[in-house]
């Protein structure tokens, strides 16, 4: 009986130590980055400067995706007219295979979005939220870029989202980007 109780006590202490270590890493991530992972039970992706908050499904293995952000001219290189981009990239198990987007959020000024909407051609994505000064658009993959039947192909399919799932998991953080800060950075 003592060995069972001792084992449980050791497990509890180990979990507490792990939790404390994870907490300090999360705090340092908050201080050093605009991307915030808000804990194990809620691994929200928060990019404050872009006003993006996305709650990935709990079924997404954290090791299988990462977040990449761009602003200003770098965002415009990925998608002309975008002020910010937030891309959730699938991280393949096979190191010889490239990462591919699971979804990409594009943030446009209202003026820029109105110009894009007036252009001819296929849509660049689907609007998921609108503010007075900003438009949030998501791009989802049209197909699975990985080999059919491969571990990465199966995992990518399991992580793909429908637009209704994205809308349910997306919200605007802190009222969206600060237009004055975006102008100052040369993003507008």
N, C-alpha and C positions, 0 to 999 in steps of 0.2 A: 504494500500500500504506500509506503514511504517513497519507493522508487517512482511510482506513478505520480504522486503529488509533487515530488522533486522535478520530474520531467515536465509537468504542466507549468510549474513555477519558472523553469528555465525557458520554456517556450514563450510564456507571457513576457518575461524580461527581454528576450530576443526580439519579440514583436514590438515592444515599446522602444527599444533601441533603433530598430529599423524605421519605425514611424517617426522618431525624433530626427533621424538622419534625412529622411525624405522631406520632412517639414523644412529643415534648414536649406536643403537644395531648392525647394520651391520658393522660399523667401529670396534666395540669392537670384533665382531666375527672374523674379518680379522686379528686383532692383536693377538688374543689368539689361533687361530686354523688354521690348514691347510685346513679345509673345509670352503669355502666361499660361502655364498648365496649373489648374486649380485643385489638384489632388487626385488620388486614385479613384474615388467613387464618382468624381465629376471632373473628367479630364478636358474641360472646356478649353478651346483655343480662343484666346482673347488677344486681338491686335488693336490696342487702344488708339494708336495714331490713325488707323483706318476706320475705327468705329465698328470693327467686326467681332462678333462672338459666335462661335460655332461649337455645338456640343456633339462630338463624334459618338456614334453608337458604342455602347459598352462592349459589344461583340468585336470591335476593332482592336486587334492586338497592338499595343503601343509600339512595339518593335517594327511593325509593318507599315508605319507611315511617319512622315515628318512634315513640318510646316516651313514654307519659304515665303518671305514677304519682299515686296519691291514697292518703291514709291517714286514719284516724279518721272524723270526721263526713263529710268529703268523699268517702271511699270508700263510706260508708253511703248517701250521696245517689245514687251510681251503682248500688249494689246493697245494699239493706237488710241489715244484719247483717255486712257485710264489714268487716274491719279494715284491709285493704290491697287496692288494685287496681293491676294493671300492664297497661296496654293498648298493644298494638302497632297503630298506626293506619296505614292505607294513605294515602299522600300522593299525591293525584291530579295528573296532568299539567295538567289543565284547572283553572285557578285559580278558575273559577266554580263548581266542584263541591266539596262538603264532604268532609272526611276521614271514613273509615268504619273501624271496627275489623276487623282481620284475625283477632285473637284477644284475649281479655281473661282474665287470671289473677286470680282472687279468692282472698283468704286469709281464712279464718274461724277463730275460736277453736273448739276441739272442742265446747264447750258451745253456742255459737251455731249451729254446723253441725247438731248433733243436733236443735235446735229447728226449724231450717229443714226438715230431713228429715222431721220429724213432721207438718209442715203438708201440707194437701191442695193439689193443683194440679200443673201440669207442672214438671219439674225445671228448676232455674235454670242448670244446666250439668252438666259431667261431671267427676267427681273424677279427678285425675291423680296425686295423692300424698297420703299421710296420715302425720302424725306423732302422737305422743301428745297434744300440746296444739294441733295445727293441722291444718286441712284445706285442700288446694289444689284449686281447681276452675277449669276453663277453659270459657269461652263462645266458641263459633265461630259465624260468620254462617250463617244458614239459606239465604241466597240472595245473589246478586251485586247490590249496590245501584246499580251503574253501568249505563249504557245498553248494551244488547246490541250487539256489534260495534264499540263505541268503543275507543280505545286504552286508556282506563282500565278498561273492562269486561274486555278481554282480559288486561291485566296483573293485575287483581285475581283473575281466575280462575286465572292461572298461579301466583299466590302463595297461594292458599287451601290449607289443610292439612286432612288427615283427623285424627281423634283419635289414631290410632296414631302418626302423625308427630309430633304434639305431645308425646305421652308419651315418645317416643324422644329428643326434643330438650329436655325439661324435667328439671331437677333442683333439689333444695333446696340453697340456698347457706348454708353455715355452720350447719347444724342448725336453720334456720328463724328466725323472729323471736324476739327476747328478750322473754318475757312481762312482765318487770319494766319494760322500756322502753316497751312498748305500754301498760301500765297507767298509767305516769307521764305519757304523752302523752294520756291519756284515751281511748285506743283500745279498752280492754277494760272 
